[in-house]
Amino acid sequence: MGKLLNFKYACTQGTYWMIYGVVGSFASVFLLARGYSNSEIGVILAVANVVAVVLQPLVADFADRSKKITLIGIIQLMTIIMILMMAGLCVLQKKTLALSLIFLMLIAWHTILQPLINSLSFKLEECGIHISFGVARGVGSLAYSALVGVLGTMVETYGVMVMPITGEVVLVMLLISLALTKSQYNKVKAVNTEEGVIDVKLKEETVEEINLVDFIKRNKMFLVVNIGVIGVYFSNQILNNYMIQVVSDVGGDSEDMGRILSLMAFLEIPVMFCFDNLRKRFTCQLMLKVSAVGFVVKIAMCYIATTVTMVYIAQLFQLISFGLFLPAMVHFIDEMMSKGEAVKGQALFTMMVTVTTMISSLFGGIILDISGAKMLTLVATVVTTIGALIIIGSVDRVKKQENEKGKGLS
């Protein structure tokens, strides 16, 4: 029963990331076809992330406090709203304010869903079954990889209307997956409660409360590392948001873009699956340094690329860039900090990633309209190099600062 619940949660992660493939990775393709400029696309993506940042804590607080509707119920309700928004993309054929608002809210709504989908794994564990989040997230990357590879070819063949239609199908799949997960969760919890495997009175773990200002004062070097995160993630978000422009500049099309994004996601999977083994041999600090260099090499190769093949080759560094950086950073925070501080550390890291998405979306579109894709990848290479140097120079000093704090407390 536990394996079946893990499988159904993995399907939920898979369908969630497939939706990102439609509304996130192909956003530029869809909006360009509807008559938007690169700058306008950048503004829409940036504002969508601002809206998500504002609404995310409100939705999370409602999910924590709600007695009448469960976490799965909230996710199901939000999914139904996304289905209605996606229908709007099918109806509106030209650039209008209504289309801009619908697309903006669709991206924001999807971003708000992410922490809820992630938190669902912990909620499901209340039934007494361990949920393998790493494997489920890997399935998400695999599903995304499969979809964007096919979607690029379909868009090139049949046009951008394929996107909202595909989005509707995947959203219905998410609803079905959530319903099956909820049913399995209730079944397992009932059995395990009856057999005494779990106690209905769950023990709450107390966590030291610390506000963000105090956290930053106590962890100045960690803040410096996160400034480096803005730099290295800048190029990652540029490629996620504007890959079609980068590929078109060297003679490619949306089919090539889909295959490249598919390759990027596929290369993340083996590293995420094997990360526990990597931790036994290498420190998180070393892996963060290596991945920072990987980000630089990947975007630099995109800058010097003169053919689509060279852009493909550049994505091989996804193995040691994003695929390695994300799990290394999450574990680095948990290793370096106390439980109370680690909560704020993860929040600060997530905040920096969101800030990077806003900055890269806005300025990426402007740079594209003014100077083109080559200038964009050059700027991204410079920014990423600065970010990598900051991380390489500061990540070891976080541990030193933590050791000094420990001595001060003893």
N, C-alpha and C positions, 0 to 999 in steps of 0.2 A: 504493500500500500504506500510505503514511503517513496519507493522508486517512481510510482505512478504520479504522486503529488509533485515530485521533483520534475518529472517530465512535463506535466501540465504548466508548472511555473516557468520552465524553460520555453515552452510554446508562447507564453504571455510575453516574455522578454523578446522572443524572436519576432512576434508580430509588432511589438512596439517599435523595434529598430527598423523594421520594414517600412513603417509609416514615416520614420525619419528619412529613409531613402527617397520617399516620394516628395514630401513637403520641404525637407531640408536640403539634401544634396542636389535635387533637381529644381530648386527654387529659381535660380538664374535662368535655366532653360525655359521654364514656364513663363516667367515674367518678361523675358526678352521677346518671346513669341507674342505676348499680349501688348507689346509696344512700349515697355518701360526702358528707361536708360539705366546704365550701370549705377549711376549716382542714386537714382530713385530706388533701385533694388537695395542698395546699401542702406538707405534710410529706413526702408521697410524692415529689413532684417535687424537693424540696430534698435529701432523702436520696439519691435517684437520682444527683444531680449530685455529691454527696460520694463515693459509691461509684465513680463514673466518674473522679473526680480521683485516687482511690487506685489504681485498677486500670490507668488509662491508661499511666503510665510503665512498669508491669510488663509489659503487653502489648507496648508499643513496644520495650522492651529485649529481650523474647523474639523479636520480629520481626527485630530487628537481628542477634541472635546465632544464630538458628536456621539450621542447615545442612541439616536434613532436610526442612523445609517452607518453601515460598516465601511471599512476602508475599501473593500472590493466594490461595494455599492457606489461609493463616490467615484471610483475609477470608471465604473460602468456608465454612470450618469455623464461624466466628462467625455467618454467615448461617443455616446449618443449625440452630444452637442457637436463633437467634431464631425460626425457623419452629416449633420445638417450643414455645417460650414463647408464641407467638401462638396456637397451638392451645389452650393453657390458657385464654386469654381467651374462646374459643368455648365451652369446657366449663363454666367457673365463671360462674354467673348472678347471684350475690348477693355483697354485701360480706363478705369473709372475709380472714383473715390470708394465706392462700395466694394469693388474687387480688392483694392488696396487694404481696406479695413478687414475684410474677410481673411485674406491671406496672412496679414499681420497677426490676427487673433488665432488663426490656425497654428502658426508657428509658436506663438506664446503659450497656447493651450497645451501643445505637445511638450514643450519644455517644462511646464508646470507638472505634467504627468510623471516625468522622470523620477523625482525623489519618491513619489507615491508608489510607483512600480517597484523601485528598489526596496522601500520600506515594507512592501508586501512580503518579501522573503522572511523578515523577522516576525511579522504577524503570523505567517503560516507555521513558523516553528513553535507557536503556542500549542499546537496539537501534539507536540512531542516528537516531531520528525525534523532531523537536520536538513536544511535546504542548502544545497551547494550553489551559492551565488556566483562563484567564479565560472563554473561550468555553464550555468544559465546565461551569464553575460557573454560567454564564448559562443553559445548558440545564437544569441542576438547578433553578434558580428557575422556569424555564418549565414544567417537568414538575410541580413542586410546585403552581404556580399553577393548572394544568389540573386536577390531582387534587382539591385542596381545594374548588375551585368546584363540581365534580360531587358530591363526597362530602357536602357540606353538604345538598344537595337529596336525596340518597339516604337519609341518616340521618333527615331530616325525614319522608320518605315511608315508609321500611321499618324504621326503628329502628336502635339502635346496634349490633346484630349485624352490620350491613353493614361496620363498621370492621375487626374481626379477619379477616373473610373477605377484604376488600380487601387487608389487610395480608399475608395468606398469598399471594395472587396476585402482589403486587408483590415479595415476598421471593423467590418462584420466578423472577420476571423478573430480579431481581438476580443470582441464581445463574447463570442462562443467560447474562446479559451478561458476568459474570466469566469463564465458560468460553470464550466467544467471544473476549474480550479476550486471555486467556492464549494461546489458539491462534494468534491473529493476531500477538501479540508474538513467540512462538517462531518463527513463519514469517519475519517481517521480520528478526529478529536473525540467523537462519541465513543468509539471503540476503546481508545486509549484511556479515556476518563473512566469508563466502566471497568476496565482491567486494572486501574490504579497506576498506569504508566505515568500519567501527569496529574498534578494537583490543580484543581480548579482555581485555587487561590494562588495566583502567580506572585512570586517574590520580586519586588522592584529593587533594582540596583541603584544605590544613591551615588550621585555624581557631583563632585565639587562644582558649585556655581561660580563662574567668573565671567565678567563682562568683557566685551571685545577690546575696549580701551586698555584695561588692565592686562589682558592677554598680550596685546602688542607691546606694552611696556616691558613685560617679562620675557618676551620672545622676539627681540629686535632683529636678530640674525635670521629667524624664520621668516619675518616680514621681508627681509632682503631677498631671500630665496624665492618668495612669491612674486617679487618684482621681476625676477628672472623668469618665472613661469609666464608672465605676461609676454615677455620677449619670445620665448621658444614656442608658445602656443599661437603666436601671431601668424606664423607661416602655416601652421596646421589648419587654422580657421580660414585663412586665405584660400588654401587649396580646397577645403570643403565647400566654401561658398562660391568660389569663382573658377572652379576647374574647367568649366566649359570655355571660358575666355582664354585660359592658359593653353588649353588643347587646340582651340581654333587658331591661335596665333602661330602654331607650328603645322597647320594644315589638317588638324583632326576635326571630328564632329561629335555629336552627342553619343553615338555608339562607342567611340573611343573613350569618351568621358566615363560612361557607364562601366566599361571594362576596367578602366584604371581605378575607379572608386571601389569596384568589386575586388580587385587585387589588393588594394590598401587594407580593406576590412579583413580579407582572408589571411593576410600576413600577420594580423594581430592575434589570431586565434592560437597558434602553437605557443607563443610566448605567454599568453594568459593562462593556458592550460598547464604549462610547465614552470610557472613562476615559483611555486613552493620549492621545487628542486633547485632553481637558480639561487634562491635565498640561502640555501645551505652552503653554497660555494662562494657567493659574492655578497658584499654589503650593499645595502640600499643606496648608500652614498655613492659608491662606485657605479652602480647601475644608473643612477640619476645623471652622473657626469657623462657616461657613455651615451645615454639616450639624448642628452643635450647636444652632443656632437652630431648624433644621427639626424636630428632636426635640421641642423645647419647644412650638412652635406646634401640632404634630400632637397631642400629648397634651392640651394646653390646649383644643383644639377638641373632643376627645372628652369632656372634662369639662363644657363648656358645651352639649354636644349634647342636644337634646330629641327628636330623631327619628333613625331609622336613616340617613336621607339625609345628615344632618350628620356622622355617623360615617364614611360613605363619602367625603365631601368631605375630611375630615381626613386620610384615607390618601393623598391626592394629594401630601402633603408627604413621603411615603416616598421620592420622587425625590431630594430634597436631604437626607434624614436618613440612614437606614440604607444606602440605595443608594449614596450618596456617601461616607459615613463609613468603611465597611469597607475599600474599596480605597485611600482616601486615607491611612488610618492605617497600613496595611501598607507602602505606598510611603514614607510619612513616616519610618518607622523605618529603612528601608533607606537613605534619603537622609542621615539625620542621624547615623548610627552606623557604626563600623567593622564589618567582617564578623563578628568575634567577639562584639562587643557587640550587633549586630543580632539574632543568634540568641537571646540572652537577652531582648532587647527584645520580640521577637515572642512569646516564652514568657510574659513578664510581662503583655502585653496579653491573651493567651488566658486566663491565670489570672484576670485581673480580670473578663473576660466571664463566666467560670464562677462566680466569686464573686457577681457580680450576679444570675445565674440562681438561685443558691441563696437569696440574700436576698429577691429579688422573689417567688419561689415560696412561701417560708415566710410572710413578712409579708403578702403579697398575699392569701393565703387567710384569714389571721386578720382582716385589716381588712374583708374582704368579709363574714365572719360577724358581726362586731361592728357595722359601720356601713354596709355596702352598697357598690355599685359607684361611686356618686358620690364618696364619701369616698376610695375607692381611686384614682380618677383625679385627685382633688385632691392627694392625697399624692404621687402620681407626678409631677404637674406641678411641685410645689414641689421635689422631689428632682432632677428633670431640669433645672430652671432653675438650681439650685445647681451641678450638674455642668457645664452649659453655660458658666456664668460662670467656673468654674475653668479649663476648656479655653481659652476666649477670652483669659483673663488670663495663661496660662502657656505656650501652645504656641510663641509666638515666642521665649520665653526659653530653650527647649530648644536652638534653633539658636545662640543667643548663648553658651550654656554649652559647646556643642560647639566653637564657634570659639575660646573661651578655652582649652579643653583642647588644641586643635590648636596654639595658640601656645606653650602650656607644654611640649609635646613637641618643638617645633622649636628 
